[in-house]
Amino acid sequence: MQAPSLSGRRLTGLVKTLIVTAHPDQDSLTLGVARLLQEALHPGDVELADLAAEGFDPRFTMADRDHYRGDGAAPADVTREQRRLDEADHLVLVFPVYWWSMPALLKGWIDRVFVNGWAFEIDPTGGTRRTLGRLTVHLLPVAGDALGTYERHGYEQALRTQIEHGIVDYCGAQRGAVAFVHESERDDDAARQAAVEDAVDRIARAVQGTGR
């Protein structure tokens, strides 16, 4: 089904959410969390972008470099992703934590899609105009370690600084909710499910404007 146009969505008051996830295993907890969040939001107003299943190429090539410098058009796959985001009010990144950060596939998606001329603009004097003020970005990291480990070593703050300050703020987007699923590999299925449901509920409520 074709997504509504930006102007049409504003007139009808629809809130569109793009969930972006990156995991090679279709049976992974990460993909399961993303699908649960999709189900928790209003049908028809949410799209799930599974970068691994869609075969998105995260490599920043010379074509990307030329486009960044204003010497060429954006690659077609980048333009497609930007159009998805142009239709969205909310972006939710659902990802497994690899080495206290996001997977290379998701980082490459950001590297290629959030570029000069679309996510921000650098003028001839060196000033920066941030162009994604209409977008709210939420984070749902799936982490193997416990909350205490993240607090003790400052891992959560480091991850949030990297993404929220380094990417979201730089592009002028709005910071949304952050909900970790900790101890994702625990043997206690009930405890893990409770953590997943809590994280999904927190993000869904933030997207729907009923809480953070």
N, CA and C of each residue as an Amber inpcrd file, in Angstrom:
protein
   636
   0.8410000  -1.1890000   0.0000000   0.0000000   0.0000000   0.0000000
   0.8790000   1.2430000   0.0000000   0.5670000   2.1940000  -0.8420000
   1.3620000   3.4070000  -0.9430000   1.1860000   4.2680000   0.2920000
   2.3110000   4.7790000   0.8110000   2.2590000   5.6390000   2.0050000
   1.6120000   6.9580000   1.6490000   0.8740000   7.5670000   2.5800000
   0.2570000   8.8570000   2.3180000   1.3140000   9.9230000   2.1140000
   0.9880000  10.9450000   1.3380000   1.9290000  12.0360000   1.1260000
   2.0970000  12.8210000   2.4120000   3.1860000  13.5730000   2.4750000
   3.4510000  14.3650000   3.6750000   2.3260000  15.3500000   3.9290000
   1.8730000  16.0430000   2.8600000   0.8130000  17.0290000   3.0450000
  -0.4940000  16.3730000   3.4480000  -0.8120000  15.2310000   2.8370000
  -2.0340000  14.5310000   3.1810000  -2.0290000  14.0290000   4.6020000
  -0.8810000  13.5810000   5.0560000  -0.7790000  13.0730000   6.4200000
  -0.9770000  14.2060000   7.4170000  -0.4550000  15.3760000   7.1270000
  -0.6280000  16.5100000   8.0280000  -2.0990000  16.9110000   8.1230000
  -2.8160000  16.8610000   6.9810000  -4.2140000  17.2790000   6.9690000
  -5.0910000  16.3160000   7.7560000  -4.7910000  15.0200000   7.6730000
  -5.6240000  14.0310000   8.3440000  -5.2090000  13.8020000   9.7850000
  -4.0640000  14.3190000  10.1840000  -3.6140000  14.1700000  11.5620000
  -2.9710000  12.8200000  11.8470000  -2.6920000  12.0190000  10.7990000
  -2.0480000  10.7360000  11.0050000  -0.6150000  10.9370000  11.4850000
  -0.1490000  10.0540000  12.3660000   1.2300000  10.0680000  12.8240000
   1.9020000   8.8260000  12.2680000   2.8850000   9.0220000  11.4230000
   3.5500000   7.9020000  10.7600000   4.8580000   7.5790000  11.4730000
   5.0810000   6.3030000  11.7050000   6.2900000   5.8320000  12.3800000
   7.0600000   4.8890000  11.4720000   8.3590000   5.1110000  11.3630000
   9.2510000   4.2020000  10.6470000  10.1200000   3.4990000  11.6790000
  10.0000000   2.1720000  11.7440000  10.8540000   1.3560000  12.6150000
  11.9730000   0.7980000  11.7490000  13.2130000   1.0440000  12.1240000
  14.3580000   0.5340000  11.3730000  15.1310000  -0.4220000  12.2610000
  15.3740000  -1.6120000  11.7390000  16.0880000  -2.6200000  12.5100000
  17.1490000  -3.2840000  11.6510000  18.1640000  -3.8530000  12.2970000
  19.2830000  -4.4490000  11.5650000  19.7710000  -5.6890000  12.3150000
  19.3570000  -6.8510000  11.8380000  19.8180000  -8.1150000  12.4120000
  19.6950000  -9.1950000  11.3420000  20.7320000 -10.0030000  11.1300000
  20.6850000 -10.9910000  10.0490000  19.7590000 -12.1740000  10.3100000
  19.4200000 -12.4190000  11.5820000  18.6220000 -13.5900000  11.9520000
  17.1480000 -13.2000000  12.0600000  16.3280000 -13.7530000  11.1780000
  14.9020000 -13.4360000  11.1860000  14.1930000 -13.9490000  12.4380000
  14.8260000 -14.8660000  13.1590000  14.2520000 -15.3860000  14.4000000
  14.8620000 -14.7360000  15.6410000  15.6030000 -13.6670000  15.4540000
  16.2910000 -13.0170000  16.5730000  15.3130000 -12.2910000  17.4890000
  15.7500000 -12.0690000  18.7120000  14.9600000 -11.2940000  19.6580000
  14.7750000  -9.8690000  19.1390000  15.7990000  -9.3210000  18.5080000
  15.7150000  -7.9560000  17.9790000  14.5720000  -7.8140000  16.9780000
  14.4900000  -8.7440000  16.0260000  13.3980000  -8.6830000  15.0460000
  12.0600000  -8.9170000  15.7220000  12.0370000  -9.7780000  16.7330000
  10.8060000 -10.0140000  17.4710000  10.3220000  -8.7630000  18.1830000
  11.2660000  -8.0290000  18.7710000  10.9200000  -6.7760000  19.4550000
  10.3740000  -5.7600000  18.4470000  11.0290000  -5.6480000  17.3010000
  10.5730000  -4.6970000  16.2820000   9.1640000  -5.0250000  15.8090000
   8.8730000  -6.3100000  15.6440000   7.5360000  -6.7080000  15.1850000
   6.4870000  -6.4520000  16.2580000   6.8550000  -6.6860000  17.5250000
   5.9190000  -6.3980000  18.6150000   5.5870000  -4.9080000  18.6620000
   6.5990000  -4.0740000  18.4590000   6.3650000  -2.6370000  18.4510000
   5.4730000  -2.2550000  17.2740000   5.7140000  -2.8530000  16.1360000
   4.8690000  -2.5980000  14.9640000   3.4120000  -2.9350000  15.2640000
   3.1880000  -4.0460000  15.9350000   1.8230000  -4.4560000  16.2820000
   1.1990000  -3.5240000  17.3170000   2.0340000  -2.9360000  18.1840000
   1.5210000  -2.0780000  19.2540000   1.0870000  -0.7090000  18.7410000
   1.5650000  -0.3220000  17.5560000   1.2070000   0.9700000  16.9900000
   0.0220000   0.8230000  16.0520000  -0.5550000   1.9410000  15.6290000
  -1.7470000   1.8990000  14.7990000  -1.4580000   1.2790000  13.4410000
  -2.1820000   0.2460000  13.0400000  -1.9810000  -0.3650000  11.7290000
  -2.1500000   0.6730000  10.6270000  -1.2950000   0.6060000   9.6410000
  -1.3690000   1.5440000   8.5310000  -0.5610000   2.8020000   8.7450000
  -0.1890000   3.0780000  10.0060000   0.5840000   4.2770000  10.3210000
   2.0280000   3.9340000  10.6830000   2.4180000   2.6870000  10.4870000
   3.7610000   2.2600000  10.8660000   4.3450000   1.3850000   9.7620000
   5.6340000   1.5700000   9.5110000   6.3570000   0.7600000   8.5350000
   7.5930000   0.1860000   9.2000000   7.8690000  -1.0870000   8.9380000
   9.0590000  -1.7460000   9.4760000  10.0800000  -1.9170000   8.3590000
  11.2360000  -1.3060000   8.5180000  12.3310000  -1.4350000   7.5590000
  13.3710000  -2.3920000   8.1350000  13.4230000  -3.6060000   7.6080000
  14.3740000  -4.6280000   8.0290000  15.5660000  -4.5510000   7.0720000
  16.6080000  -3.8450000   7.4630000  17.7150000  -3.5590000   6.5620000
  18.4210000  -4.8130000   6.0720000  18.5350000  -5.8180000   6.9360000
  19.2010000  -7.0560000   6.5280000  18.3710000  -7.8020000   5.4940000
  17.0780000  -7.9520000   5.7540000  16.2110000  -8.6740000   4.8250000
  16.0850000  -7.9390000   3.4940000  16.1370000  -6.6240000   3.5330000
  16.0120000  -5.8230000   2.3090000  17.3170000  -5.7170000   1.5390000
  18.4030000  -6.1630000   2.1460000  19.6880000  -6.1480000   1.4610000
  20.3050000  -4.7650000   1.3070000  20.0350000  -3.8580000   2.2610000
  20.6240000  -2.5240000   2.1670000  22.1450000  -2.6130000   2.2550000
  22.8270000  -1.9060000   1.3600000  24.2920000  -1.8980000   1.3330000
  24.7980000  -0.7470000   2.2030000  25.4740000  -1.0400000   3.3190000
  25.9050000   0.0260000   4.2280000  27.2120000   0.7020000   3.8230000
  27.8390000   0.2380000   2.7530000  29.1530000   0.7740000   2.3880000
  29.0440000   2.1790000   1.7850000  29.8040000   3.0950000   2.3230000
  29.8570000   4.4730000   1.8320000  30.8420000   4.5010000   0.6710000
  30.3150000   4.5660000  -0.5540000  31.1370000   4.4500000  -1.7580000
  31.5170000   5.8220000  -2.3030000  32.2500000   5.8170000  -3.4160000
  32.6010000   7.0750000  -4.0550000  31.3630000   7.8110000  -4.5560000
  30.3240000   7.0630000  -4.9390000  29.0760000   7.7200000  -5.3480000
  28.4820000   8.4990000  -4.1800000  28.5460000   7.9160000  -2.9820000
  28.0750000   8.6220000  -1.7850000  28.9630000   9.8330000  -1.4890000
  30.2520000   9.6430000  -1.6510000  31.1890000  10.7370000  -1.3980000
  30.9450000  11.8930000  -2.3710000  30.7700000  11.5680000  -3.6500000
  30.5120000  12.6080000  -4.6480000  29.2290000  13.3620000  -4.3330000
  28.1870000  12.6150000  -3.9380000  26.9230000  13.2720000  -3.6000000
  27.0870000  14.1710000  -2.3910000  27.7970000  13.7140000  -1.3820000
  28.0360000  14.5180000  -0.1790000  28.7130000  15.8430000  -0.5330000
  29.6220000  15.8000000  -1.5130000  30.3590000  17.0010000  -1.9100000
  29.6110000  17.8320000  -2.9510000  28.4120000  17.3800000  -3.3420000
  27.6260000  18.1280000  -4.3060000  28.0250000  17.8970000  -5.7460000
  28.7580000  16.8080000  -6.0060000  29.2460000  16.5280000  -7.3570000
  28.4600000  15.4400000  -8.0690000  27.3670000  14.9790000  -7.4860000
  26.5930000  13.9250000  -8.1240000  25.2740000  13.7160000  -7.4100000
  24.3890000  12.9690000  -8.0710000  23.0760000  12.6780000  -7.4890000
  23.2050000  11.6220000  -6.3980000  22.2300000  11.6020000  -5.5080000
  22.2060000  10.5760000  -4.4640000  21.9540000   9.2170000  -5.0930000
  22.6270000   8.1600000  -4.6290000  22.3220000   6.8180000  -5.1160000
  20.8500000   6.4870000  -4.9040000  20.2990000   5.6610000  -5.7720000
  18.8560000   5.3750000  -5.7470000  18.4080000   4.7780000  -4.4200000
  19.2400000   3.8880000  -3.8230000  18.8150000   3.2690000  -2.5610000
  18.7990000   4.2870000  -1.4290000  19.6670000   5.2730000  -1.4860000
  19.6730000   6.3310000  -0.4710000  18.4300000   7.2060000  -0.6200000
  18.1060000   7.5620000  -1.8440000  16.9070000   8.3640000  -2.0990000
  15.6570000   7.6530000  -1.6000000  15.6010000   6.3430000  -1.7940000
  14.4440000   5.5680000  -1.3200000  14.3150000   5.6520000   0.1930000
  15.4150000   5.5330000   0.8990000  15.3680000   5.6050000   2.3540000
  14.9930000   7.0170000   2.8230000  15.4960000   8.0190000   2.1550000
  15.1500000   9.3880000   2.5280000  13.6660000   9.6530000   2.3190000
  13.0870000   9.0920000   1.2620000  11.6530000   9.2540000   1.0390000
  10.8540000   8.5890000   2.1530000  11.3080000   7.4370000   2.6080000
  10.6520000   6.7890000   3.7460000  10.6380000   7.7200000   4.9530000
  11.7630000   8.3200000   5.2160000  11.8800000   9.2000000   6.3730000
  11.1140000  10.4970000   6.1720000  11.0100000  10.9590000   4.9440000
  10.2210000  12.1580000   4.6670000   8.7510000  11.9540000   5.0190000
   8.3010000  10.7040000   4.9950000   6.9050000  10.3910000   5.3150000
   6.6830000  10.1690000   6.8100000   7.7570000  10.1830000   7.5840000
   7.6550000   9.7840000   8.9930000   7.6820000  10.9760000   9.9410000
   6.9090000  10.8520000  11.0120000   6.9900000  11.7790000  12.1410000
   7.9320000  11.2310000  13.2090000   7.9500000   9.9000000  13.3240000
   8.7710000   9.2260000  14.3340000   9.6560000   8.1760000  13.6600000
  10.8980000   8.1030000  14.1250000  11.8400000   7.0660000  13.7170000
  12.2310000   6.2940000  14.9670000  12.0950000   4.9640000  14.9140000
  12.5090000   4.1180000  16.0380000  13.6170000   3.1960000  15.5550000
  14.7660000   3.2690000  16.1900000  15.8880000   2.3880000  15.8730000
  15.8900000   1.2340000  16.8600000  15.6730000   0.0300000  16.3520000
  15.6640000  -1.1880000  17.1790000  16.8750000  -2.0130000  16.7630000
  17.8160000  -2.2060000  17.6780000  19.0740000  -2.8430000  17.2570000
  19.7430000  -3.5920000  18.4140000  20.5000000  -4.6470000  18.0800000
  21.3050000  -5.3110000  19.1050000  22.5410000  -4.4690000  19.3890000
  22.9680000  -4.4270000  20.6230000  24.1620000  -3.6680000  20.9800000
  25.3920000  -4.5220000  20.6870000  26.2020000  -4.0610000  19.7570000
  27.4750000  -4.7200000  19.4310000  28.6040000  -3.7970000  19.8900000
  29.4610000  -4.2810000  20.7900000  30.5830000  -3.4840000  21.2710000
  30.1200000  -2.0930000  21.7190000  29.0460000  -2.0680000  22.4770000
  28.5170000  -0.8560000  23.0970000  28.0610000   0.1890000  22.0690000
  27.6660000  -0.2940000  20.9130000  27.1930000   0.6040000  19.8750000
  26.2080000  -0.1350000  18.9800000  25.8220000   0.4590000  17.8730000
  24.9100000  -0.1630000  16.9270000  25.6790000  -1.0280000  15.9360000
  25.0220000  -1.9920000  15.2870000  25.6930000  -2.8170000  14.2830000
  26.1520000  -1.9820000  13.0850000  27.1490000  -2.4910000  12.3810000
  27.6980000  -1.7790000  11.2240000  26.6350000  -1.5200000  10.1650000
  25.6850000  -2.4490000  10.0010000  24.6380000  -2.2750000   8.9990000
  23.8010000  -1.0300000   9.2970000  23.4110000  -0.8460000  10.5500000
  22.6120000   0.3210000  10.9190000  23.4440000   1.5970000  10.8560000
  24.6890000   1.5280000  11.3100000  25.5730000   2.7050000  11.2400000
  25.7870000   3.1020000   9.7880000  25.9530000   2.1220000   8.8900000
  26.1330000   2.4380000   7.4810000  24.8940000   3.0610000   6.8670000
  23.7130000   2.6340000   7.3430000  22.4610000   3.2460000   6.8770000
  22.4410000   4.7220000   7.2450000  22.8400000   5.0330000   8.4650000
  22.8920000   6.4280000   8.8960000  23.9660000   7.1870000   8.1150000
  25.1500000   6.5800000   7.9510000  26.2270000   7.2290000   7.2120000
  25.7870000   7.6410000   5.8130000  25.0440000   6.7730000   5.1470000
  24.6860000   7.0220000   3.7520000  23.4280000   7.8710000   3.5980000
  22.4870000   7.7410000   4.5230000  21.1830000   8.3930000   4.3660000
  21.1580000   9.7850000   4.9960000  21.7590000   9.9490000   6.1510000
  21.7100000  11.2280000   6.8790000  22.8640000  12.1160000   6.4110000
  22.7430000  12.6310000   5.1970000  23.8710000  13.3140000   4.5790000
  23.5940000  14.7960000   4.3550000  24.6720000  15.4990000   4.0390000
  24.6030000  16.9100000   3.6850000  23.6510000  17.1060000   2.5090000
  22.7810000  18.0940000   2.6430000  21.8030000  18.3610000   1.6100000
  20.4460000  17.7640000   1.9070000  20.4000000  16.8620000   2.8800000
  19.1060000  16.2850000   3.2790000  18.9200000  16.3780000   4.7910000
  19.8080000  15.7850000   5.5630000  19.6710000  15.8230000   7.0280000
  20.1970000  17.1280000   7.6060000  21.0860000  17.7650000   6.8870000
  21.6380000  19.0630000   7.2900000  22.2070000  19.7050000   6.0310000
  22.5010000  20.9910000   6.1270000  23.0900000  21.7080000   5.0090000
  24.2020000  22.6080000   5.5190000  25.3500000  22.5210000   4.8800000
  26.4860000  23.3630000   5.2450000  26.5920000  24.4840000   4.2230000
  26.5040000  25.7220000   4.7050000  26.5390000  26.8430000   3.7630000
  27.9770000  27.2350000   3.4460000  28.1900000  28.0950000   2.4600000
  29.5510000  28.4510000   2.0420000  30.4080000  29.0660000   3.1400000
  29.7790000  29.6350000   4.1540000  30.5520000  30.2420000   5.2420000
  30.9280000  29.2280000   6.3190000  30.4740000  27.9870000   6.1650000
  30.7840000  26.9580000   7.1450000  29.7050000  26.7460000   8.1790000
  28.6330000  27.5220000   8.1100000  27.5260000  27.3410000   9.0450000
  26.7020000  26.1070000   8.6930000  25.9940000  25.5950000   9.6730000
  25.1980000  24.3810000   9.4720000  23.7280000  24.6600000   9.7340000
  22.8880000  24.2920000   8.7670000  21.4370000  24.3640000   8.9510000
  20.9220000  22.9510000   9.1720000  20.2560000  22.7320000  10.2900000
  19.7810000  21.4010000  10.6660000  18.3340000  21.2520000  10.1860000
  18.0530000  20.2060000   9.4190000  16.8130000  20.1630000   8.6480000
  15.8210000  19.0770000   9.0630000  16.0890000  18.3390000  10.1270000
  15.1810000  17.2410000  10.5060000  14.3680000  17.5600000  11.7630000
  14.0390000  18.8240000  11.9560000  13.2930000  19.2090000  13.1560000
  11.9180000  18.5920000  13.2570000  11.3780000  18.1120000  12.1470000
  10.0290000  17.5080000  12.1480000  10.0540000  16.0710000  12.6660000
  11.2520000  15.4750000  12.8410000  11.3770000  14.0510000  13.1460000
  11.7620000  13.8310000  14.6040000  11.0800000  12.8930000  15.2750000
  11.4490000  12.4780000  16.6280000  12.0590000  11.0830000  16.5550000
  13.2150000  10.9050000  17.1900000  13.9640000   9.6550000  17.0980000
  13.9710000   8.9460000  18.4480000  13.5330000   7.6960000  18.4530000
  13.4960000   6.8600000  19.6500000  14.5010000   5.7150000  19.4970000
  15.0360000   5.2500000  20.6160000  16.0210000   4.1680000  20.5970000
  15.5210000   2.9880000  21.4150000  15.6420000   1.7760000  20.8360000
  15.2990000   0.5590000  21.5610000  16.4480000  -0.4410000  21.3710000
  17.5090000  -0.2910000  22.1650000  18.6570000  -1.1920000  22.0590000
  18.3920000  -2.5020000  22.8030000  18.8230000  -3.5960000  22.2200000
  18.7030000  -4.9220000  22.8360000  20.1020000  -5.3110000  23.3050000
  20.2810000  -5.3400000  24.6210000  21.6140000  -5.4780000  25.2020000
  21.7760000  -6.7990000  25.9460000  22.9570000  -7.3770000  25.8570000
  23.2220000  -8.6320000  26.5430000  23.4950000  -8.4590000  28.0220000
  24.1410000  -7.3650000  28.4040000  24.5320000  -7.1570000  29.7950000
  23.4080000  -6.5370000  30.6260000  23.6080000  -6.5890000  31.9320000
  22.6150000  -6.0870000  32.8770000  22.6700000  -4.5640000  32.9840000
  21.5770000  -3.9930000  33.4990000  21.5000000  -2.5500000  33.7090000
  22.6580000  -2.0780000  34.5860000  22.9850000  -2.8340000  35.6300000
  24.0580000  -2.4460000  36.5360000  25.3960000  -2.3020000  35.8330000
  25.6670000  -3.1800000  34.8910000  26.9130000  -3.0970000  34.1260000
  26.9580000  -1.8180000  33.3090000  25.8570000  -1.4910000  32.6800000
  25.7900000  -0.2660000  31.8830000  25.9660000   0.9710000  32.7500000
  25.3450000   0.9570000  33.9250000  25.4630000   2.1080000  34.8220000
  26.8710000   2.2240000  35.3950000  27.4540000   1.0850000  35.7650000
  28.7620000   1.0840000  36.4150000  29.8580000   1.5990000  35.4920000
  29.7890000   1.2520000  34.2290000  30.8460000   1.6170000  33.2800000
  30.4700000   2.7860000  32.3680000  29.2760000   3.3150000  32.5300000
  28.8760000   4.4530000  31.7080000  28.5630000   4.1050000  30.2680000
  28.2550000   2.8150000  30.0070000  28.0150000   2.3920000  28.6280000
  26.7510000   3.0330000  28.0420000  25.7000000   3.1090000  28.8450000
  24.4690000   3.6990000  28.3120000  24.6750000   5.1620000  27.9520000
  25.3330000   5.9090000  28.8270000  25.5570000   7.3220000  28.5390000
  26.4210000   7.4930000  27.3000000  27.4280000   6.6170000  27.1480000
  28.3000000   6.7050000  25.9720000  27.5150000   6.4310000  24.6920000
  26.6610000   5.4160000  24.7170000  25.8550000   5.0830000  23.5460000
  24.8840000   6.2080000  23.2240000  24.2380000   6.7400000  24.2510000
  23.2640000   7.8120000  24.0230000  23.9390000   9.0870000  23.5480000
  25.1240000   9.3920000  24.0770000  25.8490000  10.5760000  23.6240000
  26.1990000  10.4440000  22.1500000  26.6660000   9.2770000  21.7660000
  27.0440000   9.0300000  20.3760000  25.8610000   9.2270000  19.4270000
  24.7050000   8.6530000  19.7850000  23.5590000   8.6790000  18.8770000
  22.7180000   9.9380000  19.0570000  22.3490000  10.2440000  20.3100000
  21.4420000  11.3750000  20.5360000  22.1270000  12.7170000  20.2750000
  23.3040000  12.9030000  20.8330000  23.9940000  14.1790000  20.6270000
  24.6810000  14.2190000  19.2660000  25.3880000  13.1290000  18.9310000
  26.2000000  13.1230000  17.7190000  25.4030000  13.0580000  16.4290000
  24.2140000  12.4440000  16.4630000  23.4290000  12.2800000  15.2400000
  22.1100000  13.0460000  15.3210000  21.2910000  12.7130000  16.3210000
  19.9450000  13.3100000  16.4230000  20.0320000  14.8280000  16.5660000
  20.8050000  15.2970000  17.5310000  20.9220000  16.7310000  17.7540000
  21.5640000  17.4340000  16.5620000  22.5650000  16.8090000  15.9720000
  23.2800000  17.4500000  14.8710000  22.3480000  17.7200000  13.6930000
  21.3970000  16.8140000  13.4630000  20.4610000  16.9750000  12.3520000
  19.2420000  17.8020000  12.7330000  19.1680000  18.2300000  13.9840000
  18.0540000  19.0480000  14.4260000  16.8010000  18.2670000  14.7460000
  16.8780000  16.9320000  14.7620000  15.7230000  16.1060000  15.1170000
  15.4750000  16.1920000  16.6180000  14.3260000  15.6820000  17.0430000
  13.9470000  15.7050000  18.4530000  14.3180000  14.3810000  19.1210000
  14.8340000  14.4550000  20.3300000  15.1120000  13.2330000  21.0910000
  13.7980000  12.6530000  21.6070000  13.5960000  11.3610000  21.3870000
  12.4140000  10.6840000  21.8790000  12.7400000   9.8150000  23.0820000
  12.0200000   8.7310000  23.2310000  12.2210000   7.8140000  24.3550000
  13.3870000   6.8720000  24.0770000  14.0080000   6.4030000  25.1490000
  15.0570000   5.3870000  25.0760000  14.6630000   4.2620000  26.0150000
  14.5670000   3.0390000  25.4870000  14.1520000   1.8980000  26.3100000
  15.0370000   0.7000000  25.9790000  15.9380000   0.3610000  26.8860000
  16.8200000  -0.7910000  26.6980000  16.1010000  -2.0810000  27.0840000
  16.4170000  -3.1490000  26.3770000  16.1020000  -4.5010000  26.8470000
  17.4220000  -5.0830000  27.3370000  17.6030000  -5.1190000  28.6560000
  18.8490000  -5.6300000  29.2340000  18.7710000  -7.1400000  29.4410000
  19.9500000  -7.7540000  29.5570000  20.0740000  -9.2020000  29.8060000
  19.2220000  -9.9930000  28.8010000  19.3890000  -9.6500000  27.5430000
  18.5650000 -10.2420000  26.4900000  18.8360000 -11.7250000  26.2690000
  19.9720000 -12.2230000  26.7660000  20.3170000 -13.6450000  26.5840000
  20.1100000 -14.4590000  27.8640000  19.3790000 -13.8910000  28.8050000
  19.1480000 -14.5910000  30.0680000  18.3220000 -15.8570000  29.8400000
  18.4670000 -16.8190000  30.7510000  17.7370000 -18.0830000  30.6550000
  16.2990000 -17.9610000  31.1450000  16.0140000 -16.9140000  31.8740000
  14.6790000 -16.7150000  32.4360000  13.7680000 -16.1100000  31.3660000
  13.0070000 -16.9520000  30.6900000  12.1620000 -16.4960000  29.5880000
  11.1170000 -15.4790000  30.0550000  10.5490000 -15.7120000  31.2290000
   9.5040000 -14.8220000  31.7280000  10.0640000 -13.4290000  31.9960000
  11.2630000 -13.3770000  32.6060000  11.8840000 -12.0830000  32.9060000
  12.2610000 -11.3610000  31.6150000  12.7640000 -12.1170000  30.6460000
  13.1360000 -11.4960000  29.3740000  11.8920000 -10.9500000  28.6680000
  10.8140000 -11.7200000  28.6730000   9.5780000 -11.2780000  28.0310000
   9.0250000 -10.0270000  28.7030000   9.1270000  -9.9750000  30.0230000
   8.6570000  -8.7900000  30.7550000   9.4750000  -7.5670000  30.3740000
  10.7860000  -7.7490000  30.2200000  11.6500000  -6.6320000  29.8220000
  11.3080000  -6.1560000  28.4160000  11.0400000  -7.0910000  27.5200000
  10.6670000  -6.7380000  26.1490000   9.3520000  -5.9700000  26.1320000
   8.3670000  -6.4830000  26.8440000   7.0510000  -5.8400000  26.8510000
   7.1170000  -4.4400000  27.4490000   7.9530000  -4.2670000  28.4820000
   8.1000000  -2.9520000  29.0960000   8.7300000  -1.9690000  28.1110000
   9.7880000  -2.3970000  27.4130000  10.4590000  -1.5170000  26.4590000
   9.5390000  -1.1470000  25.3100000   8.8130000  -2.1280000  24.7780000
   7.8850000  -1.8660000  23.6810000   6.7890000  -0.9020000  24.1230000
   6.2670000  -1.1100000  25.3340000   5.2060000  -0.2390000  25.8360000
   5.7020000   1.1940000  26.0090000   6.9110000   1.3610000  26.5100000
   7.4570000   2.7040000  26.7180000   7.6320000   3.4490000  25.4000000
   8.1420000   2.7630000  24.3840000   8.3200000   3.4030000  23.0870000
   6.9680000   3.6900000  22.4440000   6.0440000   2.7280000  22.5160000
   4.7130000   2.9180000  21.9000000   3.9990000   4.0990000  22.5370000
   4.0760000   4.2230000  23.8550000   3.4110000   5.3380000  24.5390000
   4.0450000   6.6720000  24.1560000   5.3540000   6.6820000  23.9920000
   6.0250000   7.9230000  23.5840000   5.6340000   8.3190000  22.1720000
   5.5620000   7.3580000  21.2690000   5.1580000   7.6390000  19.8980000
   3.7170000   8.1570000  19.8370000   2.8700000   7.5650000  20.6470000
   1.4450000   7.9260000  20.6530000   1.1450000   9.1310000  21.5340000
   2.1890000   9.6800000  22.1610000   2.0050000  10.9060000  22.9440000
   1.3800000  10.6980000  24.2950000   1.5210000   9.4790000  24.8570000
   0.8880000   9.2020000  26.1560000   1.9090000   8.9740000  27.2600000
   3.1560000   9.2790000  26.9980000   4.1540000   9.1060000  28.0510000
   5.5200000   8.9100000  27.4490000   6.5450000   8.8680000  28.3240000
   7.9250000   8.6820000  27.8980000   8.5000000   7.4850000  28.6300000
